[in-house]
Amino acid sequence: MTEIRVPTLGESVTEATIGRWFKKAGDAVAVDEPLVELETDKVTIEVPAPSAGVLGEISAKDGETVAVGALLGQINDGAAAAPKPAAAAPAKAAAPATAAPAAAPAAAPKAVAADAPLAPSVRKLSAESGIDAATVPGSGKDGRVTKGDMLAAIEKAASAPTPVNQPAASVQVRAPSPADDAAREERVKMTRLRQTIARRLKDVQNTAAMLTTFNEVDMTNVMAMRSQYKDVFEKKHGAKLGFMGFFTKAVVQALKDIPAVNAEIDGSDLIYKNYYHIGIAVGTDKGLVVPVVRDCDHKSISDIEKGIADFGRRARDGQLKIDEMQGGTFTITNGGIYGSLMSTPILNAPQSGILGMHKIQERPMVVGGKIEVRPMMYLALSYDHRVIDGKEAVTFLVRVKESLEDPARLVLDL
């Protein structure tokens, strides 16, 4: 028998939702044949069969939420018909026979748990997992709880569905609409992916001390440089010269000056990261995904633009890999492409900062005592105040503004 378990899904991803099973119990399966589809908050992955055989009991049904490492099912050797009687027999015929033996060990721990000392290994597992050893049926001498009993209880808890949808369900209860209005309403169930995204975004708001600071940038010089070199750039590098390359390099410069914006909280520690993996938010039909351009401090603007273009294409085709959306230290989101003039972006946990770009709009500005029309863009930095002070947040935005208004700074590393 081979167990099928939830694979490691990537950094900070601890659970997934069962999308659908491609096979049912009793079906023959081949090695590496896709068995089940798992949905995380960003991508959908398929779990292949670890061995050939017959799919036995399915432990996690469609729609259930499971943790990393949880048991999904098992693959048995033998004929396809074998697992069915085996699974059915204990449920009916053997149930009365096994009821009495099962009752004895369950009752025993209650009689001795209060008096019997716990083994050190059991106490350690209880403390790490949060499972009270007194609630675990013991199989040891005199009903004592053994290390094996604790491991089995932890596995059972991990494979059980996580009741993450309950709060959402209670919030969404609403008074019925009048009959005339109800006839013109359309009720569509949220996809599991959208429910997960909604829950995680709300978790960020509940956990982080999040607030937003604003500034504006005169895009005159960047737009002039882009206009002058965009044709030559595309001919040489095979990618269009957009604004994201400039913004990414400006962000990296600012992160080097204000390292707190590139940090994150880990328990009671602050982790300062001396590398610059920048997440670029990309809109798709299924929702927002954030692929990560790694080591941007070592990349040229052309490298960054090519990377972003590739991620954008594959994101819209649903071909991004989960590891390509993990490990980011800071995120940039561009609502300006949809016409947004100003917004307050939500943090991409566990990061401490996210920069919002917006629509470039001509406005009258006072320059050298005279009113001139300039292409202006609002910048918004949402940040976790637990990590970043207001002075650091404002200084960060000023650094980004200075680099964009004088792009030579990006070339000269100033």
Buried (B, 14 or more C-beta within 10 A) or exposed (E): EBBBBBBEBBEEBEBBBBBEBBBEBBBEBEEEBBBBBBBBBBBBBEBBBBBBBBBBEBBBEEEBBBBBBBBBBBBBEEEBEBBEEEBEEEEEEEEEEEEEEEEEBEEBBEEBBEEBEBBEEBBEBBEEBEBEBEEBBBBBEEBBBBBEBBBBBBBBBBBBBBEBBEEEEEEEEEEEEEEEEEEEEEEEEEBBBEBBBBBBBBEBEEBBEBBBBBBBBBBBBBBEBBEEEEEEBBEEBEBBBBBBBBBBBBBBBBBBEBEBBBBBBEEEEBBEBEEBBBBBBBBEEBBBBBBBBBEBBEBEBBBBBBBBBBBBEBBBEEEBEBEBBBBBBBBBBBBBEEEBEBBBBBBBBBBBBBBBBBBBBEEEBEEEEEEEEBBBBBBBBBBBEEBBEEEBBBBBBBBBBBBBBBBEBBEEEE
